[in-house]
Amino acid sequence: MTGAPQDPALAWLDKAASLISGHPVNVDEVLGATLAQREEEAERHMFFPTGPVGDFAALRPFQEVLWNNIGSAGSNPPGGNHTKSLERALLEWAANLFDLPADDWWGNATTGGTAGNRAGLLTARDRFPRTPYGMTTAVAYYSAAAHYSVPKMLHELNIPAVRVHTDAYGELDYEHLARSIRPDASAIVTVTAGTTMTEAVDDPRRVHEVLDAAGVPGRYVHCDGALSAIPLALDMELITEGVDSVSLSGYKFLGTPRVCGLVVGRNAASRRSQHVSYIASIDDTPVGSIDGLPIAMMWYTVATHGNEGLRDQAYAARQLASYAENRLNAVGWPAWRHPWAFTVVFPTPPASIQQRWPLATDANGQSHLVCMPRTTKEQVDAFVAEMAEVGWHRASA
Ligand SMILES: *Cc1c(COP(=O)(O)O)cnc(C)c1O
């Protein structure tokens, strides 16, 4: 592993030698450099769906101590140093938001969207028979716009997987899905609510139509809603009919200042779990020990804003995205967005822009800007001003 020459941690490695010979490391300098690196880019960091966060001062006393939410949401590990009651309330809120049956859902707090995808896909695999050699008999399908964690987890879980095309706007190509389906095998389909590049949303109803027509023996639909599941569900725009599980990242729409996530699904009895005497808990989780502080932060965001407040934030963020789209077009950049999206898509700008702004860019020459609830108009204006200076036609000529 190599780092940039100015990497504060590498500078520390040089100094570690002097530590051994008795000269103390300047810890303040190393920590200061790490913070400075963050601050230098913070104003221009609006191309990934995170952002400056809200006020979490109420949780400051929680930061000095260890919280370990090991084990299932339903059980309290011994010792009291957990936020399990907040975890239960948060998961119940999510199950309710995603219309899961009140008496038959499961859920876990996770380390992020990736772990949620793993939990959903593992639950899917456990629903279908295995061959005498232990291989799953199901086949998984995911779109070319699915997050990279989806094929990664299908690989880790040893589930045979088929990659399906998307349309030009990033939504699953249902006709290509129909041509790709193996009618003799149960199907595990991952749909995305908010793809990483264009914030496209796949329609599980159309997936079910394809599966009905193919006559597959069994099915499981997992929704990767890392960014958009919450804001779409708040507007009743998220289709959860026939969706078996939904995962999301807590630090995206909920804006927690710690990386985290959650996953919820229907049909609790079908999930693998074990009683662990040593932690006096049931374990049905995708991880072992998990930090209870980010879980408390997700709960705090929901508890302080309420659905109404979160909906208002989503609305304001979409307004800003619409403003950014219009401004980019007004200065000659052909930008577009899905009507529900925080994400504005435009052709990849030239290197001069890329050097200053930490853009997210794909292999098809597309880049984007993500207007999250905490992105400001000033940030958008600063970016648009530089884009105007470069100009699209000059850039593409
Ligand atoms: C961010 C994201 C993920 C992964 O989430 P992590 O929290 O980074 O693990 C998965 N899917 C989509 C669509 C995402 O946007």
The ligand as a Gaussian input file, in Angstrom:
#p B3LYP/6-31G(d) Opt

LIG

0 1
 C      -23.327000       4.317000      -0.893000
 C      -24.010000       3.181000      -1.566000
 C      -23.816000       1.838000      -1.154000
 C      -22.777000       1.432000      -0.152000
 O      -22.895000       1.949000       1.042000
 P      -21.709000       1.977000       2.109000
 O      -22.402000       2.702000       3.187000
 O      -20.560000       2.697000       1.459000
 O      -21.375000       0.577000       2.436000
 C      -24.544000       0.853000      -1.760000
 N      -25.406000       1.140000      -2.742000
 C      -25.618000       2.381000      -3.188000
 C      -26.602000       2.609000      -4.275000
 C      -24.919000       3.457000      -2.619000
 O      -25.141000       4.709000      -3.048000

